[in-house]
Amino acid sequence: MEIKRTSVDLYDEYLKGDSWKCEKSPTKAHYWQEKKSDNEESVFVCKHCTEERKMCNTWSGVLSRMAKKLNKKIAISPDSF
């Protein structure tokens, strides 16, 4: 039996992980500020620790990345949440 992942599973995985945590922040979370913008991705830098990450900057980019993580072959619509 195949177990399908959901957006709730991804959210729980994110919260339990360390990717959002920043040791130098007073709230212990990164504070992302956009540094450089591209089509559907931007480079963001944390205001506190200066870590840089490439992240989606559009809903279509976020939804297609989530579909890929969930192994979906079709697009996910915002109505799915």
Sequence and secondary structure as in RCSB ss.txt:
>XXXX:A:sequence
MEIKRTSVDLYDEYLKGDSWKCEKSPTKAHYWQEKKSDNEESVFVCKHCTEERKMCNTWSGVLSRMAKKLNKKIA
ISPDSF
>XXXX:A:secstr
      HHHHHHHHHHSSTTB TTSTTSB  EEEEEE SSEEEEEETTT  EEEEE SHHHHHHHHHHHTT SS 
  GGG 
